[in-house]
Amino acid sequence: MTALVLATSASAGKTGGNVVALVTAEQQNQLIAVELPSGKILRRVALARGPENVAVWRTKVVVASPASGAVTLLDGHGPYLGPIKVFRGFEAPHIVATSSRRGLAYVTDDPRGELSVIGLGSRRLIARIRVGVGAHHMSISPDGHHMWIALGERATSIAVVDLSPATRPRLLRRFSPGFAAHDLTFSPDGRRVWVTSASEDSVHVLNARTGREAFAVRVGSGPQHVAFAHPNGSAFVTSGYSSRIVKVDPASGRILARARTPYGSFNLSSMGDLVTTTSLLNGTVTEFDVNLRRLLTVKAADSARGIAVTVW
């Protein structure tokens, strides 16, 4: 499938490089680099079997492959994208998140209920702690001091973890959100956490300190995923089964814009003035501007799951 380019992204010019989407293709055991907005495939890198989720910290890229119990650290410096080290000893490492300030990667291991810390500079596994069986999606607060972890893809419990000191996480408490939670994302000001539903059509916005609900936003069939376009910008929420992405006012929960997405577009990533989604069910990558004007749709893989946007 060829790329459909309707407009160019301003992000590359603002950041001084080419905007690139790094996409996991779990059926092909690859990490694929897609140039935006041209849709050109720049690199295909072989990975441990079943890569699912990807995160970026500066020029380092981290990919979790639950099917092979491996976490791969890659050099993501432009076109030289390639593996540096593969960490083993996990059972099913599923989700990876990086600390923007500290050069650390955090990895959840569902069946073991563990959170692991990897030093991206030292290339060492630093720590492991138990947070609860099913540890899956997670989000780090903007100040880097706390993390929320959904204990399961249909989580009835959320773990709150202290990340100060960052290399020695400490479980503070667990609480029930009152619904089956899937993913979660801190707002840029750190005061609220947007918690998506595994089955409902609403995303619940909770107070980050108390866990109490501030409001809910009806988006579409669960599960949903959330990203913020820039530090003071709107929230963007996908509903893959409803083929929908919405732009939401983060203060009031009012929906500002809607757009259609390829079926199965669950995961998303943002950078500057663009938002990019991947379809788990048909392998497409779709780019939007912050007004949800579609800029690009390109077939990148048989199944495109995780995505992280960076600049080369």
C-alpha positions in Angstrom: 0.0 0.0 0.0 1.5 3.4 -1.0 1.4 6.4 1.3 -1.3 9.0 0.9 0.3 12.3 1.7 -2.2 15.2 2.1 0.1 17.7 3.8 3.5 18.1 5.4 4.3 18.1 9.1 5.8 21.2 10.6 7.4 19.2 13.4 10.5 18.3 11.4 11.3 21.9 10.7 10.8 22.9 14.3 13.0 20.1 15.7 15.8 20.4 13.1 15.5 16.9 11.7 13.3 14.2 10.1 10.4 13.0 12.2 10.4 9.2 12.4 7.8 6.8 13.8 9.3 3.6 15.3 6.8 0.8 15.0 6.8 -2.7 16.3 5.8 -5.4 13.8 5.3 -8.5 16.1 4.4 -10.9 13.4 7.5 -10.0 11.4 9.7 -9.7 14.5 10.9 -6.3 13.4 11.2 -2.7 14.5 10.3 -0.5 11.5 11.4 3.1 11.1 8.8 5.1 9.1 9.7 8.6 7.9 6.9 11.2 8.4 5.2 12.6 6.5 6.5 10.8 3.4 5.7 7.3 4.7 9.0 6.0 3.4 10.3 2.9 5.2 13.8 3.8 6.4 14.9 0.7 8.3 13.7 -2.7 9.3 15.6 -4.1 12.3 15.3 -7.8 13.3 14.3 -8.3 17.0 13.7 -11.0 19.5 10.4 -12.8 18.7 7.2 -11.0 19.3 8.2 -7.3 19.8 5.2 -5.4 21.1 6.0 -2.1 22.9 8.7 0.5 22.2 9.9 3.6 24.0 12.6 6.2 23.2 15.1 8.1 25.4 17.3 10.5 23.5 19.2 8.3 21.1 18.3 5.0 22.9 15.4 2.8 21.9 13.9 0.1 24.1 11.6 -2.7 22.9 9.8 -5.3 25.0 9.2 -8.8 23.5 6.9 -10.8 25.8 6.8 -13.9 23.6 10.6 -14.4 24.0 11.0 -12.9 27.5 13.5 -10.3 26.1 14.0 -6.6 26.3 16.2 -5.1 23.5 18.2 -1.9 23.8 19.0 -0.3 20.5 21.1 2.6 19.3 18.5 4.9 17.8 20.9 7.5 16.4 19.4 8.2 13.0 19.8 5.6 10.3 22.3 3.6 12.4 19.4 2.0 14.3 20.5 -1.3 15.6 20.6 -3.6 18.7 23.2 -2.9 21.5 22.1 -5.4 24.1 19.4 -7.9 24.8 18.2 -8.4 28.4 16.9 -11.8 29.3 15.6 -13.3 32.5 12.1 -12.0 32.1 9.0 -14.1 31.8 6.8 -11.8 29.7 8.1 -8.2 29.7 5.2 -6.3 28.2 5.3 -2.5 28.6 8.3 -0.2 28.6 8.4 3.4 29.7 11.4 5.8 29.9 12.2 8.5 32.4 12.9 11.7 30.4 15.2 13.1 33.1 17.1 10.1 34.4 18.1 7.9 31.6 16.2 4.9 32.9 13.7 2.4 31.3 11.0 0.8 33.4 9.6 -2.6 32.2 6.5 -4.4 33.5 6.5 -8.2 33.6 2.8 -9.4 33.8 3.0 -13.0 35.1 5.7 -12.2 37.7 4.0 -8.9 38.8 7.3 -7.2 38.6 8.6 -3.7 37.7 12.2 -3.7 36.4 14.6 -0.8 36.1 17.2 -0.7 33.3 20.0 1.9 33.2 20.2 3.1 29.6 23.7 4.6 30.0 25.2 1.8 32.0 23.3 -0.9 30.0 22.5 -2.8 33.3 19.5 -4.2 34.9 19.5 -2.1 38.1 16.5 -3.3 40.2 13.3 -5.4 40.3 10.4 -5.0 42.6 7.0 -6.7 43.0 4.0 -4.5 42.4 1.3 -7.0 41.7 0.4 -9.8 39.3 -0.7 -8.6 36.0 1.5 -5.5 36.0 0.9 -4.0 32.5 0.4 -0.5 31.3 2.1 2.3 33.3 2.6 6.0 33.3 5.3 8.2 35.0 4.3 11.6 36.5 5.8 14.6 34.8 8.1 15.3 37.8 9.3 11.7 37.7 8.4 11.0 41.3 5.5 8.6 40.9 4.2 5.9 38.6 0.8 4.3 38.2 0.6 0.7 37.0 -2.6 -1.1 35.8 -2.5 -4.6 37.2 -3.8 -6.4 34.1 -5.3 -5.5 30.7 -8.7 -5.5 32.4 -7.3 -4.2 35.7 -9.5 -4.0 38.9 -6.5 -2.7 40.8 -3.9 0.1 40.2 -0.5 0.2 41.9 1.0 3.5 42.9 4.8 3.4 43.0 7.3 5.9 44.5 10.1 6.6 42.0 12.2 8.7 44.3 14.9 7.5 44.3 14.3 6.5 40.7 16.6 3.4 40.8 14.9 1.9 43.8 11.1 2.0 43.2 8.9 1.4 46.2 5.3 0.2 46.1 3.1 2.7 48.1 -0.4 1.3 47.7 -2.9 -0.3 45.5 -6.5 0.9 44.9 -9.5 -0.1 42.9 -10.6 2.5 40.3 -14.2 1.1 40.3 -14.1 -0.2 36.7 -11.9 -2.5 34.6 -9.0 -0.3 33.6 -6.7 -0.7 30.6 -4.2 2.1 30.0 -3.3 5.2 32.0 -1.6 8.5 31.3 -0.6 11.4 33.5 -1.7 14.9 32.4 1.2 17.3 31.6 0.6 19.1 34.9 0.7 15.9 36.9 -2.6 16.6 38.7 -4.7 14.0 36.9 -4.4 10.6 35.4 -6.4 9.6 32.4 -7.4 5.9 32.9 -9.0 4.1 29.9 -11.5 1.4 30.2 -11.1 -2.2 29.1 -14.7 -2.5 28.0 -16.7 0.7 28.6 -16.9 3.6 26.1 -15.6 6.2 28.5 -12.2 7.3 29.7 -12.1 8.2 33.4 -10.0 11.1 34.6 -8.8 10.7 38.2 -7.2 12.9 40.7 -3.6 11.9 40.9 -3.4 12.4 44.6 -6.7 10.8 45.8 -7.7 8.6 42.9 -11.1 10.1 42.9 -12.8 10.7 39.5 -12.9 14.3 38.2 -14.9 13.6 35.1 -15.3 11.0 32.3 -15.2 11.3 28.5 -17.2 9.2 26.2 -14.9 8.2 23.4 -15.9 4.8 21.9 -15.5 1.1 22.5 -12.8 0.1 24.9 -9.9 -0.3 25.2 -8.8 3.2 24.6 -5.3 4.9 24.7 -4.4 8.5 25.5 -1.6 10.9 24.6 -1.0 14.7 25.0 0.3 16.5 21.9 2.5 19.0 23.8 3.0 20.1 27.4 0.0 22.5 27.5 -2.0 21.0 24.8 -5.1 18.8 24.3 -5.6 15.2 25.1 -5.9 12.7 22.2 -7.8 9.5 22.7 -8.1 6.5 20.4 -10.8 3.9 20.2 -9.5 1.2 17.9 -12.7 -0.8 17.7 -14.7 2.3 16.9 -12.1 3.5 14.3 -12.0 6.8 16.0 -9.6 9.4 17.5 -10.8 12.4 19.4 -9.3 15.6 20.6 -10.3 16.6 24.2 -10.0 19.7 26.3 -8.0 18.4 29.3 -9.6 20.8 31.7 -13.3 20.2 31.0 -13.4 16.9 29.1 -15.2 18.5 26.2 -14.5 16.9 22.8 -13.1 19.4 20.4 -12.6 17.4 17.3 -13.1 13.8 15.9 -11.6 11.8 13.0 -11.8 8.4 11.6 -8.9 6.0 11.9 -8.1 2.7 10.2 -9.8 -0.2 12.1 -7.8 -1.4 15.1 -5.8 1.9 15.6 -5.3 1.5 19.3 -1.8 2.8 20.2 -0.7 6.3 19.6 2.3 8.7 20.1 2.7 12.4 19.8 5.4 14.9 19.1 5.0 18.7 18.7 2.1 19.3 16.3 1.5 15.8 15.2 -0.3 12.7 16.5 0.4 9.2 15.1 -1.5 6.0 15.5 -0.9 2.4 14.5 -3.4 -0.3 13.6 -2.9 -3.7 15.3 -5.3 -5.2 12.9 -4.2 -4.0 9.5 -0.7 -2.7 10.0 -1.2 0.9 9.0 0.5 4.0 10.4 -1.7 7.2 10.3 -0.5 10.7 11.1 -2.7 13.6 12.1 -2.1 17.3 12.9 -3.4 18.6 16.2 -6.7 19.6 14.5 -7.1 15.9 13.5 -6.6 16.6 9.8 -5.2 13.4 8.4 -1.7 13.8 6.8 -0.7 10.3 6.0 -1.8 6.7 6.0 0.8 4.0 5.0 0.9 0.2 5.3 4.0 -0.5 7.3 3.5 -4.1 8.5 1.2 -7.0 8.8 0.3 -5.9 12.3 1.6 -2.6 13.8 1.4 -2.4 17.6 3.7 -0.2 19.5 4.8 3.3 18.3 7.2 5.9 19.5 8.0 9.1 17.5 11.5 10.5 17.4 13.7 12.8 15.3 16.7 11.7 13.2 
